[in-house]
Amino acid sequence: MNPTEPVISSRRDFLRTSTTAAAFALAAPGIILRQSAFAANGDTLKIGLVGCGGRGTGAAGNALTADKNCVLTAVGDAFPEQAEGSLRNLKEQFGARIAVTPDTTFTGLDAYKKVIDSVDVVLLATPPGFRPTHLRYAVEKGKHIFCEKPVATDAVGIRHVMESVKLAKEKKLNFVCGFCWRSDLPRRAVYEQIHDGAIGDVKHVYGTYLTGPVKPMPGVNARKPGMSDLEWQLRNWMNFSWLAGDGYVEQCIHTVDKLAWTMKDVPPIKCTATGGRMVPNNEGNIYDHMTVVYEYANGVRATIAQRQINGCHNDNSDAIIGSKGHATSGWGVPVIRGEKNWKYQGDKSRDMYVIEHEELFASIRGGKYRFDGDWLASSTLQGIMGRMAAYTGQEVTWEQVLMSQENLHPEAEISWDMKLPIMPLPVPGRYKLV
């Protein structure tokens, strides 16, 4: 992108003007040694939090733990009680380093702009349906970024993100994402072993994300009289595909990202999937289970099974089968069985959620430049690809999802009083691939 070219800021403008994804490339991740520093080690950095739920509050705590010379100076959320609760929790732990005042506590649908305008580093942690818009604004304002996963909920949003990623690289912004396993030391070690040939050629990957529902939809009586459509959906955002992307994209995306890591961030050529909903979900429109099979150009296939149903067997692990052995990795210590057995013996004490922020601040202060934007977009798109295959019942290729015009978002400007009908639960064979 030429710096003199106009930047398409809004998602709606992007949808009108974007006709192809071919202009955007998803490059492999990298950490590059940079000589010039954005902030000296002694500089105090002002951080701002956009999205004050549990994950956002956790991210702010991780950032403050990671760098002792930063302070939280602004927070923003759609709902005032969310911001207030987050600040209470953070002040209990970090005291005077929470330098947020009533004047820098912002609420409403435009709170993100006010936070971003006032800080050096922004933590983006709202429901992911808003992430493309928030990310673009942060990049345009030249802020360093921690961006939670996933980064979008549909293909239109991803292409918007890809433009932002390109612009962020041109501005040399520091950009770390919430795919936390890539910052976990045991996981880094086992994937290094795999990439170095410890199990031979990868032949198949089987990943699971089998859990209960993260935030079930409440009964209809929970909706207070006069509550708008938008407020009702935002307060239960995990249950709506335009906000969450479905459970596969919002939660199981970690497993998708670990598959992408296994394959050195080379995307699959196509996928098929099955899925649906077994347990009724009042008003929500997400599936509670999916199984996706990805196929790669070298013939490798990978299967990811996702489920969010109570009372079932739970499992969250990865099995990588190679020509000379296999690796297993879950919440425990990863191991390799093959020509030479291996088990992680290194440091297990460091928190991956803190490490990702340590590396962000080190990058800002002139260490190794960490930029996660490309593989954040690519892994998210692979999740969307699997979701699209489950919803439609069709085989979906990488080229199709890159070019897809699927747009889950409301057509009108987001406002509290808007009419916001809920998309029906997709039926495979009827839901169209666009």
Protein Blocks (a to p, Z undefined) as FASTA:
>chain_A
ZZkbccdfbfklmmmmpcbfklpccddddddddfbdfbdfklccddddehjafklmmmmm
mmmmmpmcbccfbdcdfblklmmmmmmmmmmmnmmmlccdfklccedjklmmmmmmmmmb
dcdfbdfklmmmmmmmmmmnopacdddddfbfbfklmmmmmmmmmmmmmnopacddfblk
lmpmklmmmmmmmmnopnopafbdcdddddddfbdcddfklpcghiafklmmmmmmmmpm
klnnpjklmmmmmmmmmmmmmnoopacfbdcdddddfbdcehiacdfbdcdddddfkopa
cdddddddehiacddddddddfkbccdddfbccddddfbdcddfbdfkbcfklmmmmmmm
mmmnopacddfklmmmmmmmmmmmmmmmmmnopacdfklmmmpccdfbdfbdcdfkbccd
ddddddehkaccZZ
